[in-house]
Structures are given as structure tokens and as C-alpha cells.
């Protein structure tokens, strides 16, 4: 019987020993990319452009929704 156990150990090696958890310094997320440098005067312009783009997207989505509703049978 001991011979059979010896064979099992040879065929199935023991699992690797428990690994110590990493230190918090080793698990840190990479530093985020910095925001682009925008002068304070331009921030209002940039926000206005973003709002204009969002409005345009909203209008396109409304047109698409109307087209789909017209094609959908009641």
C-alpha cells in the first residue's frame, strides 16, 4: 500500500507553497495621465464646444428614433 502512495506523489506533485501577499507599494495602480494644459480663458470655450457637440448628437439620435418609429409596424 505504501508503494501506491509513493507513485501518486510522483505522478501528482504537491502544489506550490503559499505565496506571501504583495506589499501595497507593489500593487499600486499606474499613475493617471495628466490632464492637458488648457488656459483658464479657454475652459469656457471648450465647455461650450462640448455642449454643442452633445446637442448635435442628441438631435441626430432624435431623427434616428423618428425614422425607426415610422418603419416599425403598429
Helices and strands as residue ranges (DSSP letters): H 2-11, G 24-27, H 40-71
